[in-house]
Amino acid sequence: MKTNPESDLNDELLPEYTEEQMKNMVRGKYAARLAQTVALVTLEPDVAAAFPDAAAVNAALRSLMTKTEENAPVLAAAER
């Protein structure tokens, strides 16, 4: 089903939400915490095609890290 972009701009507040409920909400409340804990990396399409999911990418990178002596302490600290 296609949506009309113009009708999306005319969204109204759903009736189950009251103004009282909305007045204490904070936009981006957890953005800073997320930025500290998540490293977002964009893979090139050919690299992304080699991995079925994020877990496979992480496993491959951890395997590579163990093969590199200089990264071994970093990996060991992360596993604690």
N, C-alpha and C positions, 0 to 999 in steps of 0.2 A: 504494500500500500504506500503510495507516494504522499508526502506531506507538502503542504504549501508553505514556503518560507515566510510569506507575508502573514499567514494566520498564526505562525509561531510567535511573531512579534506582539500579537494581541492576547497573549496568555493572561488569564486572570488567576488570582489566588484561589486555590481550591477551597471549597466551602468548609472542609473539615479543619482548616487552619484559621485561628482567630488572630486578630491584631495583637492581642495580649500575649499569645504564644510566640509571636514573631519578634516582638520588640527586644528580647534579650539575646537573640541569636547574633553571633559574631561571624563575619565572613573571613575565611582563611584561618580559623582558630587553631588548627593543627598543622598549618603549612610549614612553620619553622621546624617543628619536631620531625616532620616527614623529610624535610630537606637535609636534616642531620643524619638520618638513618638510611636513606635511599640514594643510591648512585644510579642514575639513569644513563644508559649507554645505548646509542643507536648503532645497530649493526648494518653493514652494507648488505644489500639483498642476497648476494651470493653466499655470504657468511651465514646469514640468518637461515637460508635454505638448508644448511647442513645440520641444523639442530631442530628437534621436534618441539622443544619448550625451554623455558628459562632454567629449569633444573638441569637439563643436559648441558647448557652453556656453562652454568656454575660448576658442574662436575668436570668439564673439560678444562676450565680455567684453574681449578684447584689442582688437577693433575699436572698441569703445566707448572704451577707454582712449586710443587714438591720436587720437580726436576731441576729447578733453579735454586742453587744454594743460597743466594742472597735473599730469596723470598721465603725460604723454609722457616725462619723465625717468625715471620709475619703470619704464616699459616698456622703455626703451632700456637701462637698467642690467640688467634681467632677461634681455635677449637676449645680453648679453656672455658 
